[in-house]
Amino acid sequence: MLISLTVGKVDAGVAVLLTEDKRLIEFPSILLPPSITSGSIVDITVSRNLASEAAAQKSFQSLQSSILSTYGQQSPSPPVIRCRNATQTSVVLEWDPIELATAEIRSLSLYRNGSKAGNIPKPMEMTSTKMSGLAVDTEYNFQLILRTSAGVYNSEKLTVRTHKMTDLSGITVTPGMMAPPLRESLSGAVDRIGAKIAENVRIDTTHFVCMEGRGREWEKAVEMNIPVVRPEWVEGCEREGRIVGVRGYYLNADPKLRQVGQGVGLQQSPQRQQQQRRESQGPESSIPNNQLPNRSRQEIQPPTSANNLRATNQPPPSPSPSEGGSPAPPPPAKDTPKGEPDTQLSPSESTASGLVSPEAASHSTSTDHIDQQPYQNLKPSAEGGGGTSPRPEDNASMVDVAL
């Protein structure tokens, strides 16, 4: 197709061309011959290049197929989480390596019972984590959420239940420096309680057992805050039939801190504690007071105030006039200072001999420390006839009893 155009104006970059019907066309001046000026007539031939068009279309289709195969057929995979080990208060979780395809990772978060527990550091390298501080014999739900540039991918919810105190299958022991016979004994004890032995310190190692605190594995256990205990700890767990505390089994711990006995770590019920208290007090104190004779009740029940003590020191009453005796003279009046009322001393304030020390007064609120022996030391008073009075050397005991 041939077109004749008239050059109207030529600038440095653009030339204005006029058609026969007086239409203006802006045309790059660099494509015109260098000798063109205003008023020149140029012929321009226009045609379609089919071969170049087919080649460009083929190249474009190839690019689209490459993009589809690279970015359209693969996508990130949801995380697959599972439980590696569980104890009474901790859970070790692990998952498969994260597959992102061509996407970029944003974060990998762990959720516990629907609440975010935290982000996994270095998610492309770490494939396990440990959750501590859990409750004993409690069920938990865990889930991993992967956020990428291609979207958000959630793992299936994992339900894990922590062990009971009597379940020792979650214990994983790593042995350290010890004699070969002791190591064989340790292996046997671990097998009997259903625990596991790991030769190297791992994330699921619960205890490091050794006799000497040295070596690379010991340093790794200390760095990971794993309890370092003696082999007697495993024997204690086997003896008790439950997991026992490690306080008395550290390498430098006092053996007296170890509690030996069946179920010593279990908390006793209030009924059992009350029964043991009655047994420790003896068969006499287990009999109710209302079932004892009057004499027995008077000997067992301690006086509750200093007035009772003063009452035991007074002489027997004189015979009344009707019995043939003379009436007793009235007691002398007390010299009470003016302005000061006549107050009655409480058990924590005084006895017949004087004030009570604060040490003795501190025993007034507890009945477990009452000593019944001082009441057997009472003897007839030399001045009062049939009355009774404590001996001087028994004053301290009498104070403790009254309080």
Buried (B, 14 or more C-beta within 10 A) or exposed (E): EEEEBBBBBBEEEEBBBBEEEEEEEEBEBEEBEEEBEEEBEBEBEEEEEEEEEEEEEEEEEEEEEEEEEEEEEBBBBBBBBEBBBBBBBBBBBBBEEBBBEEBEBBEBBBBBEEEEBEEBEEBEEBBBBBBEEBEEEEEBEBBBBBBBEBEEBEBEEBEBEBBEBBBBEBBBBBBBBBEEEBBEBBBEBBEEBEBBBBEEBBBBBBBBBBBEBEEEBBEBBBEEEBBBBBBBBBBBBBBBEBBBEBEBBBEEBEEEEBBEEEEEEEEEEEEEEEEEEEEEEEEEBEEEEEEBEEEEEEEBBBBEBBEEBBEBBEEEEEEEEEEEEEEEEEEEEEEEEEEEEEEEBBBBEBBBEEEBEEEBBEBBEEEEEBEEEBBEEBEEBEEBEEBBBBEEEBBBBBBBBBB
